[in-house]
C-alpha cells in the first residue's frame, strides 16, 4: 500500500479530485496554507495499492499540472 499526498493550488483541486474519483480512487481533501505568500492550497490524501500509483500520479499530472506529489509506504491501511 502507498499513501499519495498531493499538494495543489485551490483552483486545480476540484479537477484533480474529479479525475481521481471518476477512476475509482477515494480522496480525502484538506484545506492547507503554505509557501512564501501563504497562499491557499489543497492537500489530497489518496491510499492506493502499489500497482495503482502510476495511474493516480498520471491522472493528477494531467488534471492539475504543477502539483507536488509525495509517495509514502503504508504499513497498514483499513477502511473502518
C-alpha positions as CSV (number, residue, x, y, z in Angstrom):
1,X,0.0,0.0,0.0
2,X,1.0,3.6,-0.7
3,X,-0.2,6.9,0.6
4,X,-0.1,9.6,-2.1
5,X,-0.1,13.2,-0.8
6,X,-0.8,15.8,-3.5
7,X,-0.4,19.5,-2.8
8,X,-2.1,21.6,-5.4
9,X,-3.5,25.1,-5.9
10,X,-7.1,25.6,-4.7
11,X,-8.0,26.4,-8.3
12,X,-6.9,22.9,-9.5
13,X,-8.2,20.8,-6.6
14,X,-11.7,20.1,-7.9
15,X,-10.4,19.0,-11.3
16,X,-7.8,16.7,-9.7
17,X,-10.4,15.2,-7.3
18,X,-12.9,14.6,-10.1
19,X,-10.3,12.8,-12.2
20,X,-9.3,10.6,-9.3
21,X,-12.9,9.8,-8.2
22,X,-14.0,9.0,-11.8
23,X,-11.3,6.3,-11.8
24,X,-12.5,4.8,-8.5
25,X,-9.9,6.4,-6.2
26,X,-11.1,7.6,-2.8
27,X,-9.8,11.0,-1.9
28,X,-9.5,13.0,1.4
29,X,-9.4,16.8,0.8
30,X,-7.6,19.1,3.3
31,X,-7.5,22.9,3.1
32,X,-3.9,23.9,3.7
33,X,-1.9,27.1,3.6
34,X,1.7,27.5,2.9
35,X,4.5,29.0,0.9
36,X,6.1,32.3,1.0
37,X,2.9,34.2,0.3
38,X,0.8,32.0,2.4
39,X,-1.5,31.2,-0.5
40,X,-4.4,28.7,-0.1
41,X,-3.6,25.2,-1.2
42,X,-5.4,22.0,-1.1
43,X,-3.8,18.7,0.1
44,X,-5.2,15.5,-1.2
45,X,-4.7,12.1,0.5
46,X,-5.1,9.0,-1.5
47,X,-4.5,5.5,-0.3
48,X,-3.7,3.1,-3.2
49,X,-2.3,-0.3,-4.0
50,X,1.2,-0.4,-5.3
51,X,0.1,-1.1,-8.8
52,X,-2.2,2.0,-8.9
53,X,0.5,4.6,-8.0
54,X,1.5,5.4,-11.6
55,X,-2.1,5.7,-12.7
56,X,-3.0,8.1,-9.9
57,X,0.1,10.2,-10.5
58,X,-0.7,10.5,-14.2
59,X,-4.3,11.5,-13.6
60,X,-3.3,14.3,-11.3
61,X,-0.5,15.4,-13.6
62,X,-3.0,15.8,-16.4
63,X,-5.7,17.4,-14.3
64,X,-3.6,19.7,-12.2
65,X,-0.1,20.5,-13.7
66,X,2.4,21.8,-11.1
67,X,1.0,19.7,-8.3
68,X,3.5,18.4,-5.8
69,X,3.2,14.6,-5.2
70,X,4.7,12.7,-2.3
71,X,4.5,8.9,-2.1
72,X,4.7,7.2,1.2
73,X,4.8,3.5,2.1
74,X,1.9,2.4,4.3
75,X,2.3,-0.5,6.7
76,X,-1.4,-0.8,7.3
77,X,-4.5,0.7,5.7
78,X,-8.0,-0.1,6.7
79,X,-11.4,1.3,6.0
80,X,-13.4,1.2,9.2
